Amino acid sequence: MAMTFDPFRELDRLAGSLLSGAAAGPRSMPMDLYRAGDHYVMDVDLPGVDPGSVDIDVDGSVLTIRAERTLGAPDGAQWLTRERQPGSFVRQLTLGDGLDVERIAAHYDNGVLSVTIPVQESSKPRKIAVSTSGADTGSAAGAQPLAVGQGGPAGS
């Protein structure tokens, strides 16, 4: 069985181990964001994070999510590989106008944090009623209605 050496894979592995250590600081977390009716939903992947370590705050128009993942190991364990790094996770979003920041809600289930951001009532789409003058809504006296597709009075 021939083994091939891939210098790029080794370089990627080395860079990953250097940059993903706890000293590298907070890491980002993958998320999905979509609109469902009159609110936005943000789903953030936080596998292995204790829900008690999740902190969400809004300061002005900035929504910040912080979480901490700790990994335990038995005393004397000899690691063969360690790809799940402990550390801090941080994600910030700038919220636009028209969102109801007072009613933001969050739920954590199976490693996914779901944050619901409602739209303010004043920013929701609404129908505008068309009113008439209330006088005569019919045709003017002596005028004949226009036929569809013709440019003049019917029967001309």
C-alpha positions, 0 to 999 in steps of 0.5 A, spaced: 500 500 500 503 506 497 502 512 502 502 519 498 504 525 502 500 531 501 504 537 503 497 542 503 493 537 507 499 537 512 500 545 512 492 545 513 492 541 519 498 545 522 495 551 521 488 549 524 492 546 530 495 553 531 489 557 530 484 554 533 487 553 540 484 556 546 489 562 545 486 564 539 480 567 542 473 567 541 471 563 535 465 564 530 459 559 530 455 557 523 448 560 523 442 560 518 437 566 518 431 566 515 424 570 515 418 566 517 411 571 516 412 577 521 419 575 525 426 573 523 429 566 526 436 565 527 439 558 528 446 557 531 450 551 531 452 550 538 454 543 539 457 541 546 455 547 549 452 548 556 445 552 555 447 555 562 453 558 558 449 562 553 449 569 553 445 573 549 444 581 549 442 587 545 446 593 545 442 599 541 442 595 534 447 590 536 445 583 538 451 579 541 451 571 542 456 568 547 457 561 549 462 557 552 464 550 551 468 546 556 471 539 555 472 534 560 477 528 560 478 523 565 485 524 569 491 521 565 487 520 559 492 520 553 489 524 547 489 520 540 486 526 536 482 532 539 478 536 534 473 539 538 476 545 541 474 548 548 473 555 548 469 561 547 464 562 541 462 569 539 457 572 534 454 579 533 449 582 528 447 589 527 439 589 527 436 593 522 430 598 523 423 595 524 425 590 529 421 589 536 428 588 540 424 588 546 420 581 544 426 577 542 426 570 544 431 564 544 430 557 545 436 551 545 435 544 543 439 539 541 445 543 540 442 548 536 440 555 539 434 558 535 433 566 536 426 569 534 426 576 532 419 579 531 418 585 526 414 591 529 407 592 528 408 599 524 413 595 520 409 589 518 406 589 511 398 592 511 393 593 506 391 600 504 383 601 503 381 605 497 375 609 499 371 613 494 368 620 494 361 617 496 357 621 491 355 618 485 359 611 484 355 610 477 357 613 470 355 620 469 348 622 466 347 620 459 354 617 458 355 610 456 360 605 459 366 603 455 366 597 452 372 593 453 377 593 448 374 599 444 376 606 445 369 610 445 362 609 447 359 602 446 355 601 439 359 606 436 
